[in-house]
Amino acid sequence: MTTLQAPITIRNISFKNRIVMVPMVTFSFHGDNGSYYGNQHIEHYTERAKGGAGLIIVQATDIFGASTLTKMWSPDNMETLTKIASNVHAYGAVAMMQLAIYNEMDINLLTITQIHAIQSEMKQAAINACNMGFNGVEYHFVHGYTLCKFLDASLNRRSDEFGGNAKNRANILTEILPDIRENTHSSFIVSVRMGEYQPDSRNGIEVAQLFEKAGIDMLNISYAMEPPVNPVPDKFECSPITYSGCKIKKEVNIPVIAVNEIRTEKQVRFLIDNKYVDFVGIGRGMLTDAAFANHVLQHEPVNKCFGCKKCLWFSDHTKCPARKK
Ligand SMILES: Cc1cc2nc3c(=O)[nH]c(=O)nc-3n(C[C@H](O)[C@H](O)[C@H](O)COP(=O)(O)O)c2cc1C
């Protein structure tokens, strides 16, 4: 057994390997009969589970509508999501959903009532995910979106319990965590995707440690408001964003996923064999090669992402030039 398949268990859930498909919105896909999710999504995620990923984190789903079973939580969408979870499980992978706020909001202008309404949807979305058979959820606190701004010490200027010190800035999630635990089964994983710089490393590490202390089970480290550009140490064969994940890993005792431009078997093994992180997150590499994980595990060549970014922003990743026809 290689270190890539070394056993790891989170809240009773065992992962068959350390390769994660990170969340990616499938911009060109649509549901069936007007729904958001549909057969294209089922096929997409099933293929990646079949391709050997140990964990599949389904793309960002907006939390709004979770309580009323509307929008992305309509019965049709939930039927599709339920099917995705069960297909992913059929291939032995762990299935999680990413939960996000799509809308840009000025977090400093939100009333307490509005924040409580957000928290209520965040909580209900996790409960729905659990009821649909997912093993856990990941809250999207990254890439400059609304939840991300709560964590940032320079952007969050609130003077109530949702602003100020790091504990307060994380409250939007940590406050509702006991409620989520009470309404989901004991092995349900609650994870956070966040960045190291909030806006500086010290603040990011403090928030990561607070999440751990509050009972968050794992962290997926991407970037917060802006991608870091700090140079990485000599011989570190990955990007500054990936390095951020490795830095956070040293500061917490819960499992950490590092991500970004991890494109080769060599990079995957470098990160895991040297224990820089617990999991490697693969984004575009999973679009170019649905069997990325199996190829790496079996020392076979992968269809390497060219980094052209044509898959981003409402484009069609199925036209990716690196995909084998
Ligand atoms: C098409 C596309 C959609 C994405 N959608 C999401 C998303 O829903 N949630 C998220 O946190 N990150 C999203 N990302 C960022 C990826 O999860 C990942 O962090 C990024 O692509 C870097 O990893 P990579 O170099 O392996 O692709 C998206 C990226 C791409 C390319």
The ligand as a Gaussian input file, in Angstrom:
#p B3LYP/6-31G(d) Opt

LIG

0 1
 C      -14.828000      25.458000     -13.799000
 C      -14.465000      25.757000     -12.380000
 C      -15.464000      25.909000     -11.424000
 C      -15.143000      26.140000     -10.066000
 N      -16.143000      26.181000      -9.124000
 C      -15.825000      26.232000      -7.797000
 C      -16.821000      26.057000      -6.803000
 O      -17.975000      25.760000      -7.073000
 N      -16.429000      26.204000      -5.506000
 C      -15.137000      26.465000      -5.149000
 O      -14.842000      26.578000      -3.962000
 N      -14.172000      26.560000      -6.082000
 C      -14.469000      26.431000      -7.388000
 N      -13.472000      26.436000      -8.329000
 C      -12.062000      26.433000      -7.884000
 C      -11.561000      24.976000      -7.802000
 O      -12.218000      24.265000      -6.768000
 C      -10.044000      24.901000      -7.560000
 O       -9.728000      25.462000      -6.320000
 C       -9.252000      25.608000      -8.644000
 O       -9.685000      25.226000      -9.937000
 C       -7.753000      25.318000      -8.505000
 O       -7.483000      23.937000      -8.580000
 P       -6.955000      23.272000      -9.959000
 O       -5.715000      24.020000     -10.364000
 O       -6.687000      21.833000      -9.608000
 O       -8.038000      23.448000     -10.967000
 C      -13.777000      26.253000      -9.680000
 C      -12.785000      26.125000     -10.661000
 C      -13.114000      25.868000     -11.980000
 C      -12.011000      25.676000     -12.973000

